[in-house]
Each structure stands twice: as C-alpha cells, then as structure tokens.
Amino acid sequence: MSVDTAAKAAPPKGKPKWLRVKLPTGKKYTELRGLVDKYNLHTICTSGSCPNMGECWGEGTATFMILGNVCTRSCGFCGVKTGRPDTIDWEEPEKVARSIKIMKIKHAVLTSVDRDDLKDMGSIIWAETVKAVRRMNPETTMETLIPDFQGVERNIDRIVEVAPEVVSHNVETVRRLTREVRIQAKYDRSLGVLRYLKEQGVRRTKSGIMLGLGETEEEVVQTMKDLREAEVDIVTIGQYLQPSKKHLPVKQFILPEQFDRLRETGLDMGFRHVESGALVRSSYKAHKHIV
C-alpha cells in the first residue's frame, strides 16, 4: 500500500473476526480478579480492559500505572485523561509494591502517564517504586515502560541506576505520523532515549508500534530498522483500536498474515523477541522478554 493510499483509506466498518476475544477464565485469573476487587488494587490490565488480561494474569504478569491517571500530554491514540494532574503521592511506591505482593506477581510491568509538569518529570517516583517493589518482592522481575522524560539524561539515569530487567519506551507509530499521533512527542527523541539506555548499559531495551493509523508496511519496516539501529532488543507490534469517537479513527485492520510477515522480518533483523499480532499490547508475554 502506498503512502497516498494509506492516508486516504476510509475507516473500516466493524471489527474483523480475529479481533474477537474470549472472556478470561482460569484458576489464577479468578484468584487475581478476586484480590483486585477485594483490595481495590489498580492495574492497567483492568482499567484498560486489556484483551490479554486472562492470559497474562494466568502467567503471573500484571501492569501497574504510577504517577496518577491524568496525563500532561494529549496523544490522539490514548484513552488516558489529559489535563492538570494531581499532586504526587509519595506513598505510591509502597502501595504498588504491596499490591504486587498481595497478587503474588512473578513479573511486574510498571508504566506511567507523562508528568511534564514536574521538574524531574516523575523520574524520582519511578526510581522509588522500583526500589520498593524490590524490597517487598525480591523474587519479582520488572519491566519499566517509561515516558521520554523529554530526553533529559538525568531523569533517564534514575531508571538506569535502579536496573529493572527490561526498560521499554514506545515509539508508537512511524516517523511520518508521529506529529499527528503523538502531538507532544518526537520520533527522534524517542529513538535517542532508547539509544541512550543501551549506551548506559541497560541489558534489555524494548519498544512498541501500533498499526492501523494509515502507515504503510514499508514505513513499519523502516521503523523497525530504526529501532535496531538504536540497539533495541525487543519489539511489540499490535493493532490500534480507537478508545472513543474523540480519538484518531482506525484507518486499517491489519491482516494476520501481515503481522506474521513483520514478525519474521523483525527476527531476521536481529531482534531478540518480536511479538506481532492484532491483540498484542506493550506488556504482552512480557515475562518472556527477560531471557
């Protein structure tokens, strides 16, 4: 598909059959669901209605969002509220660590809203949360899905210093669509963050791409090449789904065979892990990415 054709593609009608998911089931899922409800625990898995929740929880993986639920940025794809965030909750690191302990999580993924309103952009709470999880859950491994911290190295260094097993930052889309999709973000700044993490000795770095926003397959492959040039180890590729009518429309539903091609292309490029499929999200099979 050419760039012009992709840009002009009419929004598709109705979700295809490969995007339909079964209700999560299983003993481990039921147990964790009960704990979340009983203790009012906060996970992105539940608040974001992730289609892979049953599978991930069944494998002992869950994703927690820190720094509140209001973002200072207004990306066209994201369902998180935007506006003026609440003040920092300095007890949050202990609360997250306690939730992970109650849920007996084996591999925790931490993510956050952007906090451009803060001098440190939230990086201190980030580091304190990782340390708290380690103190209370010494056997739990971690992935940190971080914002770009505006590319400020001192803020990124705080993540490097606490040494999570995987550090992730999503480019989200191809270069041409970044201005439209990630209004306050920059494609090259995101690549720079990923490159800097590797230069500072982070063992595993990771990034994610959404498809269906009008990009071409050639542009996706070029984005994957850019990520490999930044020495990224792991890439996730999934289908964008519109959170509400206020958000960017879906331009294309990507076929399963295209996701398969991209997986093979990524492995041929040298990525250690490539998760590519319509329902893949940033933390999909995250527990496997530490090896």
C-alpha positions as CSV (number, residue, x, y, z in Angstrom):
1,M,0.0,0.0,0.0
2,S,1.4,3.4,-0.9
3,V,1.5,6.4,1.4
4,D,-1.2,8.2,-0.5
5,T,-3.5,5.2,-0.4
6,A,-2.9,4.6,3.3
7,A,-3.6,8.3,4.1
8,K,-6.9,8.2,2.1
9,A,-8.1,4.9,3.3
10,A,-11.7,5.1,4.6
11,P,-12.3,3.9,8.2
12,P,-13.3,0.2,8.1
13,K,-16.7,-0.8,9.4
14,G,-16.9,-3.4,12.2
15,K,-14.1,-5.4,13.8
16,P,-12.8,-8.4,11.9
17,K,-13.2,-11.9,13.5
18,W,-9.5,-12.1,14.5
19,L,-10.1,-9.2,17.0
20,R,-12.8,-11.0,18.9
21,V,-11.6,-12.4,22.3
22,K,-12.9,-14.9,24.7
23,L,-13.7,-13.9,28.3
24,P,-10.8,-14.5,30.6
25,T,-11.0,-17.7,32.6
26,G,-8.8,-20.0,34.7
27,K,-8.0,-20.5,38.4
28,K,-5.1,-18.0,38.5
29,Y,-7.1,-15.3,36.7
30,T,-10.1,-15.8,39.0
31,E,-7.9,-15.6,42.1
32,L,-6.2,-12.4,40.9
33,R,-9.5,-10.9,39.9
34,G,-10.8,-11.5,43.4
35,L,-7.8,-9.9,45.0
36,V,-8.0,-6.8,42.8
37,D,-11.7,-6.4,43.8
38,K,-11.2,-7.1,47.5
39,Y,-8.3,-4.7,48.0
40,N,-9.2,-2.2,45.3
41,L,-5.9,-2.7,43.6
42,H,-5.1,-0.6,40.5
43,T,-3.8,-2.2,37.3
44,I,-3.8,-1.1,33.7
45,C,-5.0,-4.6,32.8
46,T,-8.4,-3.9,34.4
47,S,-8.7,-0.1,33.8
48,G,-7.7,-0.5,30.2
49,S,-9.8,-3.7,29.6
50,C,-6.8,-5.4,28.0
51,P,-7.8,-8.3,25.8
52,N,-4.8,-10.4,27.1
53,M,-5.6,-9.9,30.8
54,G,-6.6,-13.6,31.3
55,E,-3.5,-14.9,29.6
56,C,-1.1,-12.6,31.3
57,W,-2.6,-13.0,34.8
58,G,-2.6,-16.7,34.3
59,E,1.2,-16.5,33.8
60,G,1.7,-14.2,36.8
61,T,2.2,-11.0,34.9
62,A,0.4,-7.7,35.5
63,T,0.9,-4.0,34.6
64,F,0.6,-1.1,37.1
65,M,0.4,2.6,36.3
66,I,2.0,5.1,38.6
67,L,2.0,9.0,38.9
68,G,-1.8,9.2,38.8
69,N,-4.2,8.8,35.9
70,V,-4.1,12.2,34.4
71,C,-1.5,12.9,31.7
72,T,0.0,16.2,30.7
73,R,0.0,15.2,27.0
74,S,-2.9,14.7,24.7
75,C,-1.9,12.0,22.2
76,G,-4.5,11.2,19.6
77,F,-4.5,7.4,20.3
78,C,-4.5,7.3,24.0
79,G,-7.6,6.8,26.3
80,V,-5.9,8.2,29.4
81,K,-7.3,11.5,30.6
82,T,-5.3,14.6,29.9
83,G,-5.2,17.8,31.9
84,R,-3.7,19.1,35.2
85,P,-2.6,16.1,37.2
86,D,-3.0,15.7,41.0
87,T,-0.1,16.3,43.4
88,I,2.4,13.5,43.8
89,D,1.5,10.6,46.2
90,W,4.8,9.8,47.9
91,E,3.3,6.7,49.4
92,E,2.6,5.3,45.9
93,P,5.8,3.2,45.7
94,E,4.9,1.3,48.8
95,K,1.2,0.9,47.6
96,V,2.3,-0.6,44.3
97,A,4.8,-2.9,46.0
98,R,2.1,-4.0,48.4
99,S,-0.3,-4.7,45.5
100,I,2.3,-6.8,43.8
101,K,2.9,-8.8,47.0
102,I,-0.8,-9.4,47.6
103,M,-1.3,-10.6,44.0
104,K,1.9,-12.7,44.1
105,I,3.0,-11.3,40.8
106,K,6.0,-13.0,39.3
107,H,6.8,-10.3,36.7
108,A,5.5,-6.8,37.1
109,V,5.3,-4.2,34.3
110,L,5.3,-0.6,35.6
111,T,4.2,2.3,33.4
112,S,3.0,5.9,33.9
113,V,1.4,9.0,32.5
114,D,3.6,11.8,31.3
115,R,4.3,14.3,34.0
116,D,5.8,17.3,32.1
117,D,4.5,19.5,35.0
118,L,7.2,18.2,37.4
119,K,10.9,19.3,37.4
120,D,12.0,15.7,37.4
121,M,9.1,14.6,35.2
122,G,8.2,11.9,37.7
123,S,11.6,10.1,37.5
124,I,12.1,10.1,41.3
125,I,8.8,8.3,42.0
126,W,9.7,5.9,39.2
127,A,13.0,5.0,40.9
128,E,11.5,4.8,44.3
129,T,8.7,2.5,43.0
130,V,11.3,0.1,41.5
131,K,13.2,0.1,44.8
132,A,10.1,-0.5,46.9
133,V,9.0,-3.4,44.7
134,R,12.5,-5.0,45.1
135,R,12.4,-4.6,48.8
136,M,9.0,-6.1,49.3
137,N,9.1,-8.6,46.4
138,P,12.8,-9.8,45.9
139,E,11.8,-12.6,43.6
140,T,9.7,-10.4,41.3
141,T,11.3,-9.3,38.0
142,M,10.3,-6.0,36.4
143,E,9.8,-4.1,33.2
144,T,9.6,-0.3,33.2
145,L,7.6,1.2,30.3
146,I,8.8,4.8,30.7
147,P,7.8,8.1,29.1
148,D,10.5,10.0,27.2
149,F,11.3,12.4,30.2
150,Q,11.7,15.0,27.4
151,G,15.0,13.3,26.7
152,V,16.7,14.7,29.9
153,E,19.5,12.3,30.7
154,R,19.5,12.9,34.4
155,N,15.9,11.7,34.6
156,I,16.6,8.7,32.4
157,D,19.7,7.9,34.6
158,R,17.4,7.4,37.6
159,I,15.8,4.4,35.8
160,V,19.2,3.1,34.7
161,E,20.5,3.2,38.3
162,V,17.7,1.0,39.7
163,A,18.4,-1.6,36.9
164,P,15.0,-3.1,36.0
165,E,15.3,-6.3,34.0
166,V,13.8,-4.6,30.9
167,V,13.4,-0.9,30.1
168,S,10.8,-0.1,27.5
169,H,9.8,3.1,25.7
170,N,7.3,3.1,22.8
171,V,7.8,4.9,19.5
172,E,4.1,4.1,18.9
173,T,4.0,4.9,15.2
174,V,6.1,5.6,12.1
175,R,8.0,8.8,11.6
176,R,5.5,10.4,9.2
177,L,2.6,10.0,11.6
178,T,4.3,11.0,14.8
179,R,3.2,14.6,14.8
180,E,-0.4,13.6,14.3
181,V,-0.5,10.6,16.7
182,R,1.9,11.8,19.5
183,I,1.4,15.5,19.5
184,Q,3.9,16.5,22.1
185,A,6.4,13.7,21.3
186,K,9.2,13.5,18.8
187,Y,10.2,10.4,16.8
188,D,14.0,11.1,17.0
189,R,13.8,11.9,20.7
190,S,12.2,8.5,21.4
191,L,15.0,6.8,19.4
192,G,17.5,8.9,21.3
193,V,16.1,7.7,24.7
194,L,16.3,4.1,23.6
195,R,19.8,4.5,22.3
196,Y,20.9,6.3,25.5
197,L,19.5,3.5,27.6
198,K,21.6,0.9,25.8
199,E,24.7,3.1,25.9
200,Q,24.3,3.3,29.7
201,G,24.3,-0.5,29.9
202,V,20.7,-1.5,30.1
203,R,20.6,-5.2,29.4
204,R,17.2,-5.4,27.6
205,T,15.5,-2.5,25.8
206,K,12.1,-2.7,24.2
207,S,9.7,-0.6,22.1
208,G,6.2,-0.9,20.6
209,I,4.4,0.1,17.4
210,M,0.7,0.4,16.7
211,L,-0.6,-0.4,13.2
212,G,-3.8,0.8,11.5
213,L,-3.3,4.5,11.7
214,G,-2.5,5.0,8.0
215,E,1.1,3.8,7.9
216,T,2.5,1.6,5.1
217,E,4.2,-1.8,5.6
218,E,7.4,-0.2,4.2
219,E,7.2,2.5,6.8
220,V,6.8,-0.1,9.6
221,V,9.8,-2.0,8.4
222,Q,11.8,1.3,8.3
223,T,10.7,2.0,11.9
224,M,11.9,-1.5,12.9
225,K,15.2,-0.8,11.2
226,D,15.5,2.5,13.2
227,L,14.9,0.6,16.4
228,R,17.5,-2.0,15.6
229,E,20.0,0.8,14.8
230,A,19.3,2.1,18.4
231,E,20.1,-1.5,19.5
232,V,16.6,-2.2,20.8
233,D,16.3,-5.9,21.8
234,I,12.5,-6.4,21.8
235,V,9.7,-5.0,19.7
236,T,5.9,-5.4,20.0
237,I,3.6,-4.8,17.1
238,G,-0.2,-4.6,17.5
239,Q,-3.5,-3.3,16.1
240,Y,-4.6,0.2,17.1
241,L,-8.2,0.4,18.3
242,Q,-10.0,3.7,18.8
243,P,-10.7,4.3,22.5
244,S,-13.6,6.7,21.8
245,K,-15.0,8.8,19.0
246,K,-12.8,11.7,20.1
247,H,-9.7,9.8,19.3
248,L,-8.0,9.1,15.9
249,P,-10.0,6.7,13.7
250,V,-8.8,3.3,12.7
251,K,-7.7,3.5,9.1
252,Q,-7.0,-0.2,8.5
253,F,-7.4,-3.5,10.2
254,I,-4.1,-5.3,9.6
255,L,-4.4,-8.9,8.3
256,P,-2.9,-11.7,10.5
257,E,-0.5,-12.7,7.6
258,Q,0.9,-9.1,7.6
259,F,1.6,-9.4,11.3
260,D,3.3,-12.8,10.6
261,R,5.5,-11.2,7.9
262,L,6.6,-8.4,10.3
263,R,7.4,-11.0,13.0
264,E,9.7,-12.8,10.6
265,T,11.2,-9.6,9.3
266,G,12.0,-8.5,12.8
267,L,13.6,-11.8,13.8
268,D,15.7,-11.6,10.6
269,M,16.8,-8.1,11.6
270,G,18.2,-9.5,14.9
271,F,15.5,-8.6,17.5
272,R,15.7,-11.0,20.4
273,H,11.9,-11.1,20.7
274,V,9.2,-9.9,18.3
275,E,5.6,-10.0,19.4
276,S,3.4,-9.3,16.4
277,G,-0.3,-9.8,16.2
278,A,-3.6,-7.9,16.2
279,L,-4.1,-8.2,20.0
280,V,-0.5,-7.7,21.0
281,R,0.0,-4.9,23.5
282,S,3.1,-3.5,25.1
283,S,3.3,-5.9,28.0
284,Y,2.1,-9.0,26.0
285,K,4.3,-12.0,27.1
286,A,6.5,-9.6,29.0
287,H,7.7,-12.3,31.3
288,K,9.5,-14.0,28.4
289,H,11.4,-10.9,27.5
290,I,13.8,-11.0,30.4
291,V,15.6,-14.0,28.9
